[in-house]
């Protein structure tokens, strides 16, 4: 019986991490896995209006691209790449990027980058998305780099948590899974 208690304590103390320039960073929130119902969340759009994921993306296939900050080279590349890919997708697919950047900064960045096919949202207020999807970097209050695909029924169909935050995701794997769903 003591063994079972010790195993449960061990499970509770296991922390999920990513690295940033090789340094381990603890993630807050529960891990999202394929087959789970996508947790709903509220974020802020570039006009300072609230957006609830289920209301805007319900009934569509959604690609959620999480980045730490659009003002960094890898996040810039990732968001521009998904913007290019999103231009070719039909109206049944929505691509969104979520970061902790302030909405004003996001709006400025989108204008300068010409990003129009991807909708960009801020999780700066309550980190609702980061906590609900298990990718909030505890000590930095930034999002880890991750890609999720949610099907039309609200079920998570793909998860890619990039182990090293300063590296780009595997775009080919994301796009291959997306093509299977649409």
LINWO-V482595 format. One line per field, one symbol per residue. phi: phi as a letter, one per 30 degrees, with the letter a starting at -180 (. if undefined). burial: b if it has 16 or more other C-alpha atoms within 10 Angstrom, else e. Layout:
# LINWO-V482595
phi: ???
burial: ???
This chain:
# LINWO-V482595
phi: .dddddddddddcdcdbbcbhiddbdccjddcbejdddddacbcddcicdbcedddcdicdcccccbdaddcedddddddddddddecddddbccbcbbcededdddddedddidbdcccbccddbhddeddcibddedchbdddabbbcddcicdcabbcddcedcddddeddddddddcc
burial: eeeeeeeeeeeeeeebbbbeeeeebbbbbeebbeeeebeebbbbbbeeeebebeeebbebbbbbbbbbbbeeebbbebbbebbeebeeeeeebbbbbbbbbbbeebbebbeeeebebbbbbbbbeebbbbbbbbbbbbeebbbbbbbbbbbbebbbbbbbbbbbbbebbeeeebeeebeeee
